[in-house]
Each structure stands twice: as C-alpha cells, then as structure tokens.
Amino acid sequence: MAALVTLREEQAGVVLLSVDRPPANAMDVGLLHALVEAIEQVAADPPPALVLAGRPGFFSAGVDLKAVPGYGPREQREMVEGINAMALGAYALPCPVVAAITGHAVAGGLVLALCADIRVASSAARYGLTEVKVGVGYPQAAIGVVAAELAPHAARLLALGSELVGADECLRLGVFDEVLAPDEVLPRSIELAASLGAMRGDVYARTKRELRGSATERMRLAAAEDPLLASWVS
C-alpha cells in the first residue's frame, strides 16, 4: 500500500510533505495519524523550509464524512485529538512553511493550509470552512487557527457563511498570498520556501514564535479540554 504522507527533500534542502489519500485527501483516523507523525518528524529535525502539498486537484476535502459518522466513541475521540495535534503541530513548526494548495481545500483541509506561513493556491479550485453547514463542530485547535490567521470579517464570512468560494475571493479576503494556474502552484511554493529557507533559521524561528506563541498556547490549553472529546459526530 502506498504511503498516505511522504517526506522528500527538494532543492536547497526544502522538504516536501505530500498528502496522497485518493480521491480527495479526506481525513480519517489513518490519514491524521500519518500527518501528525510526519509533522512531528519535521519538528524534531527542522529543515531549512517545508512545503505542504496535496494531490493534483485536491489539497484536502477535510474530514471524511463517509467514514467518520460510522466511528465509535474511541475513533471519534482519535479524530478530535488528531485534528488538534495536526493543527497545533503544523502551526508551531519553527521553520518556514509554505502551503502548495494544489486543489480544493475544504473544512479541515483549509485549516491545514492556514497553518502555513505563506499560502499559494490553485485558481481552478474551491475553498471554504463548511463545518457549520454539515453540522460538525470545530476542534479547539482548528477554530483557534481560523481565529488567529484570518481577519475577523474573513473568518465571519467563511466560518459562519459556511459556503465554498473561489480562489480570487480567498485572495481578496487575505486567506491566500498568491493564486496561480494549477501546474504552477507546487514549483512556485518550492521556490518561495527556498527563499525563506535561505534566511537565518534561528531568527526566523524566534520571530515566528513571537508572532504565534500566545495563540498557540491558548490552543494547547483549549485542546486539552476540548468539549468535542466527549461527543463529536452522532
């Protein structure tokens, strides 16, 4: 069986973390375990920079709504813990992180993209925070990333509106930094990561920690007592 998540070194020491769970990179317990393990591996030995990428056409569709409703209490708890660990781990990485948003990024998929320092997105995809629409609550670290990384009006429109929007609207709202043709997303992301990775890593890490440290600590505390740990999807 092919690996769900792979790590591969690219130019200038940039590491590419690729997610590949066909067809849509939907998150189940297995994918979350693999993602968290890969993020922890990167955190233990940070490269000059990291690129997060999905499959062609899909960055991630978020939670697997075909699998998760059939989960029992143990698996549902693992999902909440996995999403919190994924978001906290990716958000707190000390190295530069660029999201190569290779296609649709929905719900938890968009949350993962928001964990990056720079976000480069495909012009041919749809994006949104659709948790409210499908009746699934946000794990505390996930909603914490949304609150920390989006301007209030953008968070209100995307999280409460719960609709899918195009890449240009996300660019206007400040969700993304660049929007490119699909085949340009990954090369540009690696190029940006190499540029960031050429900076002094200790200074970058300290500055990133100063920018995100308070929000990260709030997320850690909230995730430890996440109300969704008791009951998530009925």
N, C-alpha and C positions, 0 to 999 in steps of 0.2 A: 504493500500500500504506500502511495506517495505521501511524503510529509505534508502536514497541513500548513506548517510555518517553517520557512527556511531562512538561514542567515548566510549571506555571501559577500565577500569583500569585492568592492568595485575600485574605481580609480581613486588615487590619493588617500587610500585607507578607509574610504567611506564604506560602511556596511549597509547592505540592502536587506531589510526584513520583509519578506514576501509572504502574503497570506493566500492560500490556494485551497479552498474548500468549494468545489463546484456544486451548484452553478453560480451561487451568488455570495459566497463567503458569509453565509448566515452563521450566527454564533450559537453553537450548542456547547454542552459541557466540555466535549473533547477539544473543540477549537479554542475555547477560553483557556483551558489548561495549557495547550501548546503555546498560545500567545503569551501568557503570563510567564511561562518557563523561558521563552526566548527573550522577553523584556528583562527578566532577572539576570539572564546570561549577559546581556549587554550592560546592565547596571554594574555587574561585578567587575567588568573589564571594559570600560567605555572606549569606543573607537573615536577617531577624530570627529566623526559625524555619522548620523544614522538616517536612512531613508525608509519610511514605512510605505509599502505599496500593496495593492490588491491584485486581483486578476484583471485581464482586459475586460472592460465593460462594467466591472463591479469592484469597488473598494470594499464595501461590506453592506449587506442589507440589514444589518443589526441582528437582533435576537431571532432565532429560528422558531417562528410561530407555528410551524408544523410539529416540531419536536417538543417544545417546552410545555405546552398545555397537558401533555401526557406524562410529564415528570411527577414523581412523588416528592414528598417534603425534602428528602435528602438532596435530590438533584436540583430542586428549586433553590435550596439554600446554596448549593455549589454555584449555581448561575449568578446569584446576587453577589456572593463572595468573589467569583471570578471576574465579573464586570467591575467591581470596586477595585480589585487588585490590578486589573488591566489598566484602568484609568489612572489610578494613583501611580503605578509603576511607570507608565509612559510619560505622564505629566511631570514626574520628578527626575527623569533622566538628566544627568548633568551635561551631557554632550549636546551639540546642535542636533535637532530632529526636524526633518523635512517630510511632510506627508505628500506622497505622489498619489493623488486621489484619481485613480485610473478609471473610475466609472461611478455608478450610483453609490452614494453614501447615505444611509438612512438610519435613523434612531441611533443605536449603539455604534454603528459604523461611522456616523458623523461625529459622535462623541470621541471616538478614537482619533479621527482626523484633527479635532480641536485640541488634542493633547500636543500636537506638533508646534514647533516654533514658527515654521513657515508652511503654508499650505498651497500647493499647486494642483489645480483641479481640471478635469476634462470638461470641455464645452458641450459634450454630447450626452450628458448625464443629468439626473435629477437628484435633488438633495433635500433632506428635511429631518426634523425631530418629531416623529409621528407617534411617540409613546402615548400621548393623551388620546389620540384618535383610536388606537387599538386597545385602549384600556389597560395598559401596562405601566406601572409606576416606575419612576427613576430610582435606581440605586443611588445612595448618597454621594459617592464619588463622581458618578456620571453627571448628576444635576449640578454638583459643585464645579465641574469643569465648564459646563454650559454657562453658569453664572459668572465664572472668573474670566472666561475668554471672549464672550460676546457682549457687545454693548447692550444696555437694557432694552432698547427698542428692538434690537435684532433678536434677543432672547425671547421677548414677548411675542413677536410675530411668528418665530419658528416653533417655539415650545408650546405656546398656548394656541396658536393657529393650527399647528399640527398638520400642515399641508406640505406637499412636495413642491419645490421651486427649482428654477433653472440656475445654471452656474453664474450667469450675469447678475441675477438678483442677489446671489450669495456674495459676489464680488462687491456689489453696491452696499450691502449690509456689513461688509468687513469680515465676513466669515472666511473668505479665501483671499490670498495675496495675488495670485495670478490664475488666469483661465486660458487654457491652450487647447489646441486640437489634441485628440486622444493620444496619437502616437508621439506627441511632443512632451507629454507630461513627465514620463519617467526620466528621459535624458536631461530635461531641464532641472528636475528635482535633484538628480545626482550632481549636476553642475553647481547648483546652489549649495548643496551640502558640502561639496569640496571647498567652495569658497569660505563657508563658515568654519569648516574644519581646519583651515589654514591659520585661523586666529589662535591666540594663546588660550589653550583649553582651560587653564585654571581660572583665568579672568572671566571667560565665558561662563563657566560653571558657577562662579561666585555671583555674577550678575544675574544669572537665571534664578539662582536660589533666592536672591534678594527680591526679585520680581514675584516669584511664585511661592515662596516659603510659607507665608501666612495662610494663603488659600489652601496649600497642600496640607498643612497641619489641621485646619478646620475640617477638611475632607477626611483625614485619617480618623479624627475623633468621631465624626458623624458616621463613618462607615463601620466603626467598631460596634455601634449600637443601632445599626440600620433597621428601621421598622419592617422592611421587606424580608428580613431574615426569618421572621415568624410566618409570613404568608405573602406569596407574590402573585402567582397566576392560579386562579381557581378553575 
